[in-house]
């Protein structure tokens, strides 16, 4: 597998089947996003962080290209997608719209499992699934390497900050789950793609997925490491069962990626794309 560059004009065509209700905007791929999901403060912060003087491809679009490259290979008629640390469900919406727009030739439908621990984001997640007619299931909670309850930091408005996480200084106690627990409890015998963006808990979440990975129940993973030491740790954890297709460190800056017409700019999260061995 190689992560290929996709031009939005060729592969993302707006789906006007569902009209945008008041207070919602239609995205370039046809999906709907609530205007209240992102405040002016958040948008300004994001622009400042991603400010660049070089004509480049941002990390979010590179993630979309990675997901699209996976979808080109998947042969399941229904795509089973897990979004761990879902926020408002942007990745579930992306893969659903890719399927609706014909980007995955063998896939006809999606079923998305989204989990999120920030209460405001969890509300946004439910709204996004409802407005976009996304099939699936939502669960309130955080991901780590054990099942139980932990402190979660959630003291900023959800539309202003997408970095809330498990912390000892947290103001909430939230339920915690492992991938192994979720797959077993909800009888998910096979998962096509896992997207993992859990604000620094990525290595621990993978340790809570050892049984699932060893059973060959996950085909592809897109993991977003948040700290400089995590990329190598993630590679080591998945090595027995997955080939690492691409591995980019957090805050890696500008990167030349084969097949991409411009440098890819990674000012925040890293990305580790994995494909199950023998797939």
Rosetta blueprint (number, residue, H / E / L):
1 X L
2 X L
3 X L
4 X L
5 X L
6 X L
7 X L
8 X H
9 X H
10 X H
11 X H
12 X L
13 X L
14 X L
15 X L
16 X L
17 X L
18 X L
19 X L
20 X L
21 X L
22 X L
23 X L
24 X E
25 X E
26 X E
27 X L
28 X L
29 X L
30 X L
31 X L
32 X E
33 X E
34 X E
35 X H
36 X H
37 X H
38 X L
39 X L
40 X H
41 X H
42 X H
43 X H
44 X H
45 X H
46 X H
47 X H
48 X H
49 X H
50 X L
51 X L
52 X L
53 X L
54 X L
55 X L
56 X E
57 X E
58 X E
59 X H
60 X H
61 X H
62 X H
63 X H
64 X H
65 X H
66 X H
67 X H
68 X H
69 X H
70 X H
71 X H
72 X H
73 X H
74 X L
75 X L
76 X L
77 X L
78 X E
79 X E
80 X E
81 X E
82 X E
83 X E
84 X E
85 X L
86 X L
87 X L
88 X L
89 X L
90 X H
91 X H
92 X H
93 X H
94 X H
95 X H
96 X H
97 X H
98 X H
99 X H
100 X H
101 X L
102 X L
103 X L
104 X L
105 X L
106 X L
107 X L
108 X L
109 X E
110 X E
111 X E
112 X E
113 X E
114 X E
115 X E
116 X E
117 X L
118 X L
119 X H
120 X H
121 X H
122 X H
123 X H
124 X H
125 X H
126 X H
127 X H
128 X H
129 X H
130 X H
131 X H
132 X L
133 X L
134 X L
135 X L
136 X E
137 X E
138 X E
139 X E
140 X E
141 X L
142 X E
143 X E
144 X L
145 X L
146 X L
147 X L
148 X E
149 X E
150 X E
151 X E
152 X E
153 X E
154 X L
155 X L
156 X L
157 X L
158 X L
159 X L
160 X L
161 X L
162 X L
163 X L
164 X L
165 X E
166 X E
167 X L
168 X L
169 X L
170 X L
171 X L
172 X E
173 X E
174 X E
175 X E
176 X E
177 X E
178 X L
179 X H
180 X H
181 X H
182 X H
183 X H
184 X H
185 X H
186 X L
187 X L
188 X L
189 X L
190 X L
191 X E
192 X E
193 X E
194 X E
195 X E
196 X E
197 X L
198 X L
199 X L
200 X L
201 X L
202 X H
203 X H
204 X H
205 X H
206 X H
207 X H
208 X L
209 X L
210 X H
211 X H
212 X H
213 X H
214 X H
215 X L
216 X L
217 X L
218 X E
219 X E
220 X E
221 X E
222 X E
223 X E
224 X L
225 X L
226 X L
227 X L
228 X L
229 X L
230 X H
231 X H
232 X H
233 X H
234 X H
235 X H
236 X H
237 X H
238 X H
239 X L
240 X L
241 X L
242 X E
243 X E
244 X E
245 X E
246 X E
247 X E
248 X E
249 X L
250 X L
251 X L
252 X L
253 X E
254 X E
255 X E
256 X L
257 X L
258 X L
259 X L
260 X L
261 X L
262 X L
263 X E
264 X E
265 X E
266 X E
267 X L
268 X L
269 X L
270 X L
271 X E
272 X E
273 X E
274 X E
275 X E
276 X E
277 X L
278 X L
279 X L
